[in-house]
């Protein structure tokens, strides 16, 4: 009896897949043989669906993929899961590749801007139809997959009955109407030209569990799959669950990094791997990115948090090194300690491990990113920051690209001010902020943003500025220049030294700091800035005199 069933399965497979002549063995041995890589090399993949929105979570996962592969002399690839026609967005693949490239993540193989690269393709799932159908045909031959002719209405009816009876919804057990159709029954459905899907025949039970080792979470005991899920849709296109198992096997992926929201589907993937007698990859389920919101943690959300989209960081012009450095602090709990000990090393020298990853919600904090960014930019030369700023301007703020280009030398000097010495200034965070920070240099962006000290009214300020202009000599060195400000202070009733003022505040109108604040506001427009003498040297005498005169005449 059993023998006849096997013959029937083979026949059924032929009826359903008359055009598929290849066998699994053909793909296994001839098309996608085992990769020739050093022992311990990991093969990872980023497999986004091309919906156009690429976010921090994708970058977070891609970073794990990239580190695992490149630390072990393995392969990091990009596979595009584009089987869902409805969700496809024009240009989305380009966006994904260029965004990740911006953050320094480069693929060794896969769907790249210049076309596909590597011998395990096609790397677009929509072009791998025959491969999936070959595996589906094999499952039908084994009696582990079957055609299901239920209509949407019939499935809806089953769902309603299950909900009423308060039992698990889904296509399984006695609810799986077409699970054991005879060959004649299948044939008559086909003769009526009825549409069908191919379902996987599960051997699991509702009570059954299995054990699996997750590389981030450790040992997991999970309920096994018991539902007959769809593996090929009516148009012959595979579902995500089926396609990615087939691809991960034939592309010889060793580690699958994905968000914890996929944990619930792990039983399906595990059962398909086991049924095909394929080794399952090592699964690494990462934690959700969280943020603090009014004192409590919540998941970053597309709707509420602009900082979830990668475009946010590119628009503002964060340096990719800063974002990578920051992500490493979220990815591995021992990274910050390592960084303190190895302050001059490249981030790539750090040994990233899955064991040190959080499994309970990684906290994302923009303020911390900004602080790390300040430290990272301090280690990058002013010339390199200038180039980065210019590139950013050309892409995101074109109206300033020309003035940056025609004032290269001065802009580079403005970026350098205060960055050397024992206690360097950390003024720079990201391009938009850097330009705002140096914009006072350009007349067309110069504005008086702060007011004079409280103890100095406009008339008094103009009087002090006139005195300053009289004695101003552009060739004075810094100490000579400051001496002159002390003299102006004394002559006008201000203490030449702060400590004198503090001893007898009533004897003076104020102190030398107030007087230099007036000068600073006239020249730079702000109450706090790097050293005014240095800034004046960069601006040149004409511009300085013009600004002071303007402040006097207004």
C-alpha positions in Angstrom: 0.0 0.0 0.0 2.8 2.4 1.0 4.5 1.8 -2.3 1.6 2.9 -4.3 1.4 6.1 -2.3 5.0 6.9 -3.2 4.2 6.2 -6.9 1.2 8.5 -6.5 3.3 11.3 -5.0 5.7 11.1 -7.9 2.8 11.3 -10.4 1.2 14.2 -8.5 4.6 16.0 -8.6 4.7 15.5 -12.4 1.2 16.7 -12.9 1.9 19.9 -10.8 5.4 20.7 -12.1 5.6 19.3 -15.7 8.3 21.8 -16.7 10.7 21.2 -13.8 13.3 18.7 -14.9 16.1 19.7 -12.5 16.7 17.9 -9.2 17.8 19.2 -5.8 21.1 17.3 -6.4 21.7 19.3 -9.5 21.5 22.6 -7.6 23.3 21.1 -4.6 26.3 19.9 -6.5 26.6 21.6 -9.8 25.2 25.1 -9.5 25.7 26.0 -5.8 28.5 23.7 -4.5 29.8 24.2 -0.9 31.8 27.4 -0.7 35.6 27.1 -0.5 36.3 29.2 2.5 38.7 29.1 5.4 37.6 27.1 8.5 35.3 29.2 10.7 34.4 31.6 8.0 30.9 32.9 8.3 28.6 33.7 5.4 25.9 36.3 6.2 23.3 38.0 4.2 21.2 41.1 4.5 17.9 40.3 2.9 15.7 43.4 2.8 12.4 43.7 0.9 12.6 46.7 -1.5 10.0 48.9 0.2 12.1 52.0 0.1 12.2 52.7 3.8 15.6 51.7 5.3 16.0 52.2 9.0 18.4 52.0 11.9 17.2 48.5 12.6 18.4 47.4 9.2 21.7 49.1 9.7 22.0 47.5 13.2 21.4 44.1 11.7 23.6 44.7 8.7 26.4 45.8 11.0 26.2 42.4 12.8 26.2 40.6 9.4 29.2 42.6 8.2 31.3 42.2 11.3 30.6 38.4 11.6 31.6 37.9 7.9 34.6 40.2 7.7 36.1 39.2 11.0 36.2 35.6 9.9 37.3 36.0 6.3 33.8 35.1 5.2 31.2 36.6 2.8 28.7 39.4 3.4 26.0 39.5 0.7 22.9 41.4 -0.3 19.9 39.4 -1.4 16.8 41.2 -2.4 13.5 39.6 -1.2 11.3 41.1 -3.9 8.6 38.4 -4.3 5.9 40.6 -3.0 4.9 42.6 -6.1 2.5 44.9 -4.1 5.2 46.2 -1.8 7.9 46.9 -4.4 9.0 50.5 -4.7 10.9 51.9 -7.7 14.6 52.7 -6.9 14.4 51.1 -3.4 17.3 48.7 -4.0 19.6 51.6 -5.0 18.5 53.4 -1.9 19.4 50.4 0.3 22.8 49.9 -1.3 23.8 53.5 -1.3 22.5 54.1 2.3 24.5 51.2 3.6 27.6 52.2 1.6 27.4 55.7 3.2 27.8 54.1 6.6 30.8 52.1 5.3 29.0 48.7 4.9 30.2 47.1 1.6 28.9 43.8 0.3 31.2 41.2 -1.1 28.6 39.7 -3.3 24.9 39.9 -4.3 22.7 42.6 -5.8 25.0 45.5 -6.2 24.7 48.9 -8.0 26.9 47.8 -10.9 24.9 44.5 -11.3 25.0 41.2 -9.6 28.3 39.8 -8.3 29.1 36.3 -7.1 28.3 32.8 -8.2 25.4 32.0 -5.9 22.8 34.2 -7.7 20.5 35.3 -9.0 20.4 37.5 -5.9 16.8 38.7 -6.5 14.3 36.2 -5.3 12.0 37.1 -8.2 14.6 35.6 -10.6 14.9 32.3 -8.7 11.5 30.8 -9.4 12.7 27.6 -10.9 14.9 26.8 -7.9 11.9 27.2 -5.5 9.7 25.1 -7.7 12.3 22.3 -7.9 12.4 22.1 -4.1 8.6 22.3 -3.9 8.3 19.5 -6.5 10.7 17.3 -4.4 8.5 17.9 -1.3 5.4 16.8 -3.2 7.3 13.7 -4.3 8.1 12.9 -0.6 4.5 13.4 0.4 5.4 16.5 2.4 3.7 19.1 0.2 0.3 19.1 -1.6 -1.9 21.3 -3.7 -4.7 23.1 -1.8 -7.7 24.4 -3.8 -9.5 26.2 -0.9 -10.8 29.7 -1.9 -10.4 32.8 0.2 -14.0 32.5 1.3 -13.6 28.9 2.4 -10.5 29.8 4.4 -12.3 32.7 5.9 -15.1 30.3 7.0 -12.6 28.0 8.6 -11.1 31.0 10.5 -14.5 32.1 11.7 -15.4 28.6 13.0 -12.0 28.4 14.8 -12.4 31.8 16.4 -16.0 30.9 17.6 -14.7 27.7 19.1 -11.8 29.6 20.7 -9.1 27.4 19.1 -6.0 28.2 17.3 -6.6 29.6 13.8 -4.8 28.2 10.8 -4.8 25.3 8.3 -4.0 22.1 10.2 -5.3 18.8 11.4 -9.0 18.3 10.7 -9.2 21.8 9.3 -6.8 21.0 6.5 -9.4 20.0 4.0 -7.2 19.2 1.0 -4.4 17.5 3.0 -5.1 14.0 1.8 -6.8 14.5 -1.6 -6.7 11.5 -3.9 -5.0 11.8 -7.3 -8.4 11.7 -9.0 -9.8 14.5 -6.8 -6.7 16.7 -7.6 -7.1 15.9 -11.3 -10.8 16.9 -11.3 -10.0 20.2 -9.6 -7.3 20.9 -12.2 -9.7 19.9 -15.0 -12.0 22.7 -13.7 -9.1 25.1 -14.0 -9.3 25.9 -10.3 -6.5 28.0 -8.8 -4.3 26.3 -6.1 -1.5 27.0 -3.7 1.2 24.5 -2.6 1.1 23.8 1.1 3.8 22.2 3.3 2.6 19.1 5.1 3.7 19.6 8.7 4.4 16.6 11.0 4.4 18.8 14.2 1.8 18.8 17.0 0.3 21.6 19.0 1.9 20.2 22.2 5.3 19.4 20.7 8.4 21.5 21.5 12.0 21.5 20.2 15.3 22.9 21.5 17.4 25.3 19.5 20.5 27.3 20.3 20.2 31.0 19.4 23.6 32.7 19.2 22.4 35.8 21.0 19.7 34.3 23.3 21.2 31.0 24.2 19.1 27.8 24.4 15.5 28.3 23.4 12.7 25.8 23.9 10.0 26.5 21.3 6.7 25.1 20.3 7.0 23.2 17.0 5.2 24.2 13.9 2.0 22.2 13.3 0.3 24.2 10.5 0.4 23.5 6.8 1.7 26.8 5.6 1.6 27.9 2.0 5.0 27.6 0.3 4.0 28.5 -3.2 1.3 31.0 -4.0 -1.2 30.6 -6.9 1.2 32.4 -9.2 4.0 29.9 -8.4 5.8 32.6 -6.4 7.2 31.4 -3.1 6.2 32.8 0.3 8.9 34.4 2.4 9.1 31.4 4.7 9.9 29.0 1.9 12.1 31.2 -0.3 14.5 32.3 2.3 15.0 28.7 3.6 15.9 27.6 0.1 18.1 30.6 -0.5 19.9 30.4 2.8 20.7 26.7 2.0 21.9 27.1 -1.6 23.7 30.4 -0.9 25.5 28.5 1.9 24.5 31.0 4.6 26.0 30.1 8.0 24.5 32.8 10.2 21.0 34.4 9.9 20.8 37.7 11.8 17.3 39.1 12.1 15.0 40.9 14.5 13.3 39.2 17.4 9.9 39.7 15.7 10.9 36.7 13.5 11.2 34.3 16.5 7.6 33.3 16.2 8.2 32.0 12.7 11.4 30.0 13.6 9.4 26.7 14.1 8.3 26.9 10.4 11.8 27.5 9.1 13.3 24.9 11.4 10.8 22.2 10.2 11.4 22.9 6.5 15.2 22.6 7.1 14.8 19.3 8.9 12.4 17.9 6.3 14.8 18.6 3.6 17.7 17.1 5.7 19.6 20.4 5.4 21.7 21.9 8.2 19.9 24.9 9.6 22.1 28.1 9.8 22.9 29.6 13.2 20.1 31.9 14.1 20.9 35.2 15.8 17.7 37.1 16.9 18.6 40.7 17.8 16.8 42.9 20.3 14.5 45.7 19.2 15.9 49.2 19.2 14.3 51.1 22.1 14.3 54.7 23.2 13.4 56.4 26.5 10.2 58.4 26.3 9.0 60.2 29.4 10.9 57.9 31.7 9.9 54.6 30.1 11.3 52.5 27.3 9.5 52.0 24.1 10.2 50.7 20.6 11.4 53.1 18.0 8.6 53.7 15.6 8.4 54.8 12.0 5.6 57.1 12.7 6.8 58.9 15.7 10.6 58.9 15.5 12.3 60.5 12.5 15.6 59.2 13.8 14.6 55.7 12.9 15.1 56.3 9.2 18.7 56.3 7.9 17.9 59.4 5.8 17.8 61.4 9.0 21.5 60.9 9.6 22.5 61.5 6.0 20.4 64.7 5.7 22.0 66.2 8.8 25.4 64.9 7.8 26.5 62.7 10.6 29.9 61.2 9.8 29.6 57.5 9.1 32.5 56.7 11.5 30.5 58.4 14.3 27.3 56.3 13.6 29.4 53.1 13.4 31.2 53.9 16.6 27.9 54.6 18.3 26.2 51.4 17.0 29.1 49.4 18.3 28.4 50.7 21.8 24.9 49.4 21.5 25.9 46.2 19.8 28.5 45.0 22.3 28.4 45.7 26.0 32.2 45.6 26.3 32.9 48.0 23.4 33.2 51.2 25.5 35.7 49.6 27.8 37.8 48.5 24.9 37.6 51.9 23.3 39.0 53.6 26.5 42.0 51.2 26.4 42.4 51.5 22.7 41.7 55.1 22.0 43.7 55.3 18.8 42.6 52.0 17.2 40.2 51.6 14.4 36.7 50.3 15.3 37.4 47.3 13.0 40.2 46.1 15.3 37.6 45.4 18.0 36.6 41.7 18.3 32.8 41.8 17.9 31.0 38.8 19.5 27.4 37.7 19.5 27.6 36.7 23.2 28.0 40.3 24.2 24.8 41.4 22.4 21.8 42.5 24.4 18.7 40.4 24.1 16.3 42.7 25.9 16.0 45.8 23.9 18.9 47.9 22.8 18.6 51.5 24.0 19.1 54.2 21.3 20.0 57.6 22.5 20.6 60.6 20.2 22.4 62.6 22.9 24.9 59.9 23.3 25.4 59.6 19.6 26.1 63.4 19.5 28.7 63.0 22.3 30.4 60.1 20.5 30.3 62.1 17.3 32.2 65.0 19.0 34.9 62.6 20.1 35.1 60.9 16.7 35.3 64.2 14.7 38.1 65.3 17.0 40.2 62.4 15.7 39.5 63.3 12.0 41.7 65.9 10.4 40.2 69.3 9.6 41.0 68.7 5.9 39.0 65.5 5.9 36.1 67.2 7.8 36.2 70.0 5.2 35.9 67.5 2.3 33.1 65.6 4.1 31.3 68.9 4.7 31.6 69.9 1.1 30.4 66.5 -0.2 27.4 66.8 2.1 26.6 70.3 1.0 26.7 69.3 -2.7 24.1 66.6 -1.9 21.9 68.1 0.8 22.4 71.8 1.0 23.5 72.9 -2.4 23.1 76.6 -1.8 26.2 76.6 0.5 28.5 74.4 -1.7 29.9 77.3 -3.7 30.9 79.5 -0.7 32.5 76.4 1.0 34.4 75.7 -2.2 35.6 79.2 -2.7 36.7 79.7 0.9 38.5 76.3 1.4 41.4 77.6 3.3 39.5 79.7 5.8 36.8 77.1 6.3 39.5 74.5 7.1 41.1 76.9 9.6 37.7 77.7 11.2 37.2 73.9 11.6 40.6 73.6 13.2 40.3 76.4 15.8 40.7 75.1 19.4 41.1 71.5 18.3 44.7 71.1 19.5 46.3 71.3 22.9 45.7 69.6 26.3 41.9 70.4 26.4 40.7 70.5 22.8 37.3 72.0 22.1 34.6 69.6 20.9 32.4 71.9 18.9 31.6 69.7 15.9 28.8 67.1 15.7 27.4 66.8 12.2 27.5 68.8 8.9 24.4 70.9 9.4 25.6 71.9 12.9 29.2 72.4 11.7 28.0 74.9 9.1 25.8 76.7 11.6 28.8 76.8 13.9 31.1 78.5 11.3 28.4 80.4 9.4 29.3 83.7 11.2 32.4 83.8 8.9 30.2 84.4 5.8 28.6 87.9 5.6 25.5 86.4 4.0 24.9 84.1 7.0 26.3 86.4 9.7 23.7 87.5 12.3 23.8 88.9 15.8 22.3 86.0 17.7 23.1 87.1 21.3 22.7 90.4 23.2 25.4 92.4 25.0 26.1 91.6 28.7 23.3 93.0 30.9 25.5 95.6 32.5 26.3 97.2 29.1 23.7 99.1 27.2 23.9 99.9 23.4 25.5 103.3 23.8 28.1 102.0 26.2 28.9 99.1 23.8 29.3 101.5 20.9 31.7 103.6 22.9 33.8 100.6 23.8 33.8 99.4 20.2 35.0 102.8 18.9 37.9 102.6 21.4 38.7 99.0 20.2 38.7 100.1 16.5 41.1 103.0 17.3 43.7 100.7 18.8 43.0 97.7 16.6 46.1 96.4 14.8 45.7 93.2 12.8 49.3 92.3 13.2 49.2 92.3 17.0 50.0 88.9 18.5 47.5 87.4 20.9 48.9 88.7 24.2 49.4 92.2 22.8 45.9 92.2 21.5 44.5 91.2 24.9 46.6 93.8 26.7 44.9 96.5 24.6 41.5 95.2 25.7 42.6 95.3 29.4 43.6 98.9 28.8 40.3 99.9 27.2 38.5 98.2 30.2 40.5 100.1 32.8 40.1 103.4 31.0 36.3 102.9 30.9 35.7 101.9 34.5 35.9 98.0 34.1 38.2 95.8 36.1 41.2 94.6 34.1 41.2 91.3 36.0 38.2 89.2 37.0 39.6 88.7 40.6 39.8 92.4 41.2 36.1 92.7 40.2 35.1 89.9 42.5 36.9 91.5 45.5 35.2 94.9 44.9 32.3 94.6 42.5 30.8 98.0 43.5 33.9 99.9 42.4 33.6 98.8 38.7 31.0 98.8 36.0 32.0 95.3 35.2 35.2 93.4 34.2 37.4 92.7 31.2 35.3 89.7 30.3 32.3 91.9 29.7 34.3 94.1 27.4 35.6 91.2 25.3 32.0 89.8 25.1 31.0 93.1 23.4 33.8 92.6 20.9 33.0 89.0 20.4 29.3 89.7 19.7 30.2 92.5 17.2 32.7 90.2 15.3 31.1 86.8 15.6 27.5 87.5 16.6 27.5 85.1 19.5 28.3 85.2 23.2 30.3 82.0 23.1 32.8 81.0 20.4 36.4 79.9 20.0 39.1 82.4 20.6 38.2 85.7 19.1 41.8 86.7 18.2 42.2 83.5 16.2 38.9 84.0 14.4 39.9 87.6 13.5 43.1 86.3 12.1 41.2 84.0 9.8 38.6 86.6 8.8 41.1 89.2 7.8 41.4 92.8 8.8 38.9 94.2 6.3 36.1 92.0 7.4 36.8 92.6 11.1 36.8 96.4 10.7 33.6 96.3 8.6 31.8 94.3 11.3 32.8 96.6 14.1 31.9 99.7 12.1 28.5 98.1 11.4 27.9 97.4 15.1 28.8 101.1 15.9 26.6 102.6 13.2 23.5 100.4 13.9 
